[in-house]
Amino acid sequence: MDSGNGVASADLDRQLRRSARTAAGERLRSLTYFTDDDHEQVYLRSDLDADADLSAFVDRARDGFDAADAYRGTELGDYRYTIRRFERGSVVRVTAEEAGAIATAEGLTVERCEEIASALHSVLDAPDSREA
């Protein structure tokens, strides 16, 4: 599913989808790209309904921008990503500079969630992604 509202470039959409699908396979449920003031669902698995209201979900994900600032300079190092586990799946949130991505998946180990986070982070951190 392509939302087509143009928050991210078509190339960035493709890169995000490819990296998340490679890491999660068919267990990937959805993928949303967001900035500080907008968002776009760049992937939704075909067996899921497209009527979810993402606004509140994305607003919570934007907390990652604050987390990056709050943890900067600590002994733990820079903030990288957040994994949240739910009864029927996981949410992986990654932020970099002025954009982020939220991937939802089902039935994954923490290690696979970390692979998703790493893959998305590498796309978001690429110089080309900041031109979207």
Secondary structure, 3 states (H helix, E strand, C coil): CCCCCCCCCHHHHHHHHHHHHHHHHHHEEEEEEEECCCEEEEEECCCCCCCCCCHHHHHHHCHHHHHHHHHCCCCCCCCCEEEEEECCEEEEEEEECCEEEEEEECCCCHHHHHHHHHHHHHHHHCHHHHHC
